[in-house]
Amino acid sequence: MPGETAHENAHGATEATPTPGTRRPGGRTARTRAAVRDAVLAGLTEHGYPGLTVEYVAAHSGVHKTTLYRRWKDVEGLVADALDLAGEDSWVPPDTGSLEGDLRALAREVVASFTDPAVAASGSAMIAAAFQSEQAAVALRHYYAERFARCEVIVERAVARGELPVPTGAGPDSPKGTPPPAASGSALDAGALVRSVSAPLFFRLFITREPVDDALADQAVAVTVAAARAGAFTTGSTAGTSRDTVPAP
């Protein structure tokens, strides 16, 4: 593929190195990459991004630093690839049988991820790194964009069950997930709906540094569901017409 270069794997064979922070369909030794990822997370948790070094990753992963420099170039590349690898898991969003149930399970999963001592530190450290490294920030945006894209099926199921208004042009005969025609003037923004559940949680976690719990998660879900049923996430070419158009005299 374009942009790939040769490098040695743990057994001396050559493989292709994609740019750090991009998807890798295969080729790299999975065990080596996972060991490096674990060492990066451990280093971020222990020392933060400013204290993370290639030498630390080498010592804790068992991968020689020369190989790390050749494959990942620097600390930024290591952090970006750790995020990229995290996004290649098999996680799927909850399927409880209702929109509110799915969103509540999702919100509570966010709370658990950042309050459980066993996993919270590494996740928080990774997000903190994105505030100090542009490459890590890009990788983090890609990670969450992919995560939220997986969650859009929650909204599709809710529309199919009749829990949310069907956007104009997406009638019962439309294939599942098919967006309405441009001329119809409206569409349901599934991504915005899902993001609205986690937004207040992340605001407290990383801006105001307040505690979060399941009660707050449930509150965020209730607000989002009410807004969705009121059409707050329905967008289209006619949105804002009354606000932006000056009536003719």
C-alpha positions as CSV (number, residue, x, y, z in Angstrom):
1,M,0.0,0.0,0.0
2,P,1.2,3.6,-0.5
3,G,3.3,5.0,2.3
4,E,4.4,1.7,3.7
5,T,8.0,1.0,4.5
6,A,9.9,-2.2,5.4
7,H,10.8,-3.0,8.9
8,E,11.9,-6.0,10.9
9,N,9.4,-7.9,13.1
10,A,10.3,-9.7,16.3
11,H,11.7,-12.7,14.3
12,G,13.8,-10.7,11.9
13,A,11.3,-10.9,9.0
14,T,10.3,-7.7,7.1
15,E,6.8,-6.3,7.2
16,A,5.2,-3.1,6.1
17,T,4.8,-0.2,8.4
18,P,1.7,1.9,7.9
19,T,1.7,5.5,9.1
20,P,1.1,5.5,12.9
21,G,-2.5,6.2,13.7
22,T,-4.0,4.5,10.6
23,R,-5.8,1.2,10.3
24,R,-3.6,-1.9,9.7
25,P,-5.4,-4.7,8.0
26,G,-2.7,-7.2,9.0
27,G,1.0,-8.0,8.8
28,R,2.4,-6.6,12.0
29,T,3.0,-9.2,14.7
30,A,-0.1,-8.8,16.9
31,R,1.8,-9.9,20.1
32,T,4.4,-7.3,19.6
33,R,2.0,-4.5,19.0
34,A,-0.2,-5.4,22.0
35,A,2.9,-5.5,24.2
36,V,3.9,-2.1,23.1
37,R,0.4,-0.8,23.6
38,D,0.3,-2.1,27.1
39,A,3.6,-0.5,27.9
40,V,2.4,2.8,26.5
41,L,-0.7,2.7,28.7
42,A,1.3,1.8,31.7
43,G,3.8,4.7,31.0
44,L,1.0,7.2,30.5
45,T,-0.7,6.1,33.8
46,E,2.5,6.1,35.7
47,H,4.2,9.2,34.3
48,G,1.7,11.1,32.1
49,Y,2.5,12.1,28.6
50,P,5.4,14.4,29.4
51,G,7.2,11.6,31.3
52,L,6.6,8.9,28.7
53,T,9.8,7.9,26.8
54,V,10.7,5.4,24.1
55,E,13.1,3.9,26.6
56,Y,10.3,3.2,29.1
57,V,8.2,1.5,26.4
58,A,11.2,-0.6,25.3
59,A,12.0,-1.7,28.9
60,H,8.3,-2.6,29.7
61,S,7.4,-4.2,26.3
62,G,10.5,-6.2,25.6
63,V,10.8,-4.6,22.2
64,H,14.2,-3.0,21.5
65,K,14.1,0.8,21.3
66,T,15.7,0.7,17.8
67,T,12.7,-1.3,16.6
68,L,10.4,1.2,18.3
69,Y,12.0,4.1,16.7
70,R,11.9,2.4,13.3
71,R,8.3,1.4,13.5
72,W,6.7,4.2,15.5
73,K,9.2,7.1,15.1
74,D,8.6,8.7,18.5
75,V,6.4,8.9,21.6
76,E,3.6,10.6,19.6
77,G,3.5,7.7,17.1
78,L,3.4,5.2,20.0
79,V,0.5,6.9,21.7
80,A,-1.4,7.3,18.4
81,D,-1.0,3.6,17.6
82,A,-2.1,2.6,21.1
83,L,-5.3,4.5,20.5
84,D,-5.7,3.0,17.0
85,L,-5.3,-0.5,18.4
86,A,-7.9,0.2,21.0
87,G,-10.3,1.0,18.3
88,E,-9.8,-2.3,16.6
89,D,-11.6,-4.4,19.2
90,S,-14.9,-6.2,18.8
91,W,-16.9,-4.0,21.1
92,V,-20.6,-3.6,20.2
93,P,-23.2,-1.2,21.7
94,P,-25.8,-2.6,24.1
95,D,-29.0,-4.1,22.8
96,T,-31.6,-4.1,25.6
97,G,-34.7,-3.9,23.4
98,S,-35.4,-0.2,24.0
99,L,-33.9,3.1,23.2
100,E,-33.8,4.2,26.8
101,G,-32.4,0.9,27.9
102,D,-29.6,0.9,25.3
103,L,-28.6,4.5,26.1
104,R,-28.7,3.9,29.8
105,A,-26.4,0.9,29.5
106,L,-24.1,2.9,27.2
107,A,-24.0,5.9,29.6
108,R,-23.3,3.6,32.6
109,E,-20.5,1.9,30.7
110,V,-18.9,5.3,30.3
111,V,-19.2,6.0,34.0
112,A,-17.7,2.6,34.8
113,S,-14.8,3.1,32.4
114,F,-13.7,6.3,34.2
115,T,-14.5,5.4,37.8
116,D,-13.4,1.8,38.0
117,P,-9.8,2.0,39.5
118,A,-8.8,-1.0,37.4
119,V,-9.3,0.8,34.1
120,A,-10.0,4.4,34.7
121,A,-6.4,5.6,35.0
122,S,-5.2,4.5,31.6
123,G,-8.3,5.9,29.8
124,S,-7.9,9.2,31.5
125,A,-4.2,9.3,30.8
126,M,-4.8,8.7,27.1
127,I,-7.3,11.6,26.9
128,A,-4.9,13.8,28.7
129,A,-2.2,12.9,26.2
130,A,-4.4,14.2,23.4
131,F,-4.3,17.7,25.0
132,Q,-0.5,17.6,24.6
133,S,0.1,15.9,21.3
134,E,-1.7,16.8,18.0
135,Q,-1.0,13.3,16.7
136,A,-2.6,11.8,19.7
137,A,-5.5,14.2,19.4
138,V,-6.1,13.2,15.8
139,A,-6.0,9.5,16.9
140,L,-8.4,10.2,19.7
141,R,-10.9,11.9,17.4
142,H,-10.7,8.9,15.0
143,Y,-11.2,6.5,17.9
144,Y,-14.3,8.2,19.2
145,A,-15.7,8.8,15.7
146,E,-15.5,5.1,15.1
147,R,-17.0,4.3,18.5
148,F,-20.0,6.6,18.0
149,A,-20.5,5.3,14.5
150,R,-20.9,1.8,16.0
151,C,-23.5,3.3,18.3
152,E,-25.7,4.7,15.6
153,V,-27.4,1.3,15.3
154,I,-29.0,2.1,18.6
155,V,-30.9,4.9,16.9
156,E,-31.7,2.9,13.8
157,R,-33.3,0.2,16.0
158,A,-35.3,2.8,17.9
159,V,-36.7,4.2,14.7
160,A,-37.5,0.7,13.4
161,R,-39.4,0.0,16.7
162,G,-41.3,3.3,16.4
163,E,-39.7,4.8,19.5
164,L,-38.5,7.9,17.5
165,P,-40.1,9.9,14.7
166,V,-39.3,8.6,11.3
167,P,-37.5,11.4,9.3
168,T,-39.4,12.7,6.2
169,G,-38.6,10.5,3.3
170,A,-37.5,7.5,5.3
171,G,-40.9,5.7,5.2
172,P,-41.6,2.1,6.2
173,D,-40.5,0.8,2.8
174,S,-37.1,2.4,3.0
175,P,-34.2,0.0,3.6
176,K,-32.9,0.1,7.2
177,G,-30.3,2.8,7.6
178,T,-31.1,4.5,4.3
179,P,-30.9,8.3,4.7
180,P,-33.9,10.3,3.4
181,P,-33.6,12.0,0.0
182,A,-32.0,15.4,0.0
183,A,-35.2,17.0,-1.2
184,S,-37.2,15.6,1.8
185,G,-35.7,18.3,4.0
186,S,-35.1,16.3,7.2
187,A,-32.9,13.5,8.6
188,L,-32.3,12.1,12.0
189,D,-28.7,12.8,13.2
190,A,-28.0,9.5,15.0
191,G,-24.4,10.5,15.8
192,A,-25.5,13.7,17.6
193,L,-28.1,11.9,19.5
194,V,-25.6,9.3,20.9
195,R,-23.0,12.0,21.6
196,S,-25.5,14.0,23.7
197,V,-25.7,11.1,26.2
198,S,-22.0,11.1,26.9
199,A,-21.3,14.8,26.6
200,P,-22.3,15.9,30.1
201,L,-20.4,12.9,31.5
202,F,-17.2,13.9,29.7
203,F,-17.7,17.5,30.7
204,R,-17.7,16.6,34.4
205,L,-14.9,14.1,34.0
206,F,-12.4,16.3,32.1
207,I,-13.5,19.9,32.3
208,T,-15.0,20.6,35.7
209,R,-13.4,17.5,37.3
210,E,-16.6,16.6,39.2
211,P,-17.6,13.1,40.1
212,V,-20.0,11.1,37.9
213,D,-22.2,8.2,38.8
214,D,-25.1,6.1,37.5
215,A,-27.7,8.7,38.6
216,L,-26.0,11.3,36.4
217,A,-25.8,8.8,33.5
218,D,-29.5,8.1,33.8
219,Q,-30.3,11.9,33.9
220,A,-28.3,12.4,30.7
221,V,-30.2,9.6,29.0
222,A,-33.6,11.0,30.1
223,V,-32.7,14.5,28.7
224,T,-31.5,13.0,25.4
225,V,-34.5,10.7,24.9
226,A,-36.9,13.6,25.6
227,A,-35.0,15.8,23.2
228,A,-35.0,13.1,20.5
229,R,-38.7,12.5,20.8
230,A,-39.3,16.3,20.5
231,G,-37.3,16.3,17.2
232,A,-34.2,18.0,18.5
233,F,-31.9,15.8,16.5
234,T,-33.9,16.0,13.3
235,T,-31.9,18.2,10.8
236,G,-32.2,19.1,7.2
237,S,-32.3,21.7,4.4
238,T,-35.4,23.4,6.0
239,A,-33.9,23.7,9.5
240,G,-33.4,27.3,10.6
241,T,-35.5,28.8,7.8
242,S,-37.8,30.8,10.0
243,R,-34.8,32.1,12.0
244,D,-32.6,33.0,9.1
245,T,-35.0,34.3,6.5
246,V,-36.3,37.9,6.6
247,P,-39.9,38.1,5.5
248,A,-40.5,40.2,2.4
249,P,-42.2,43.5,3.1
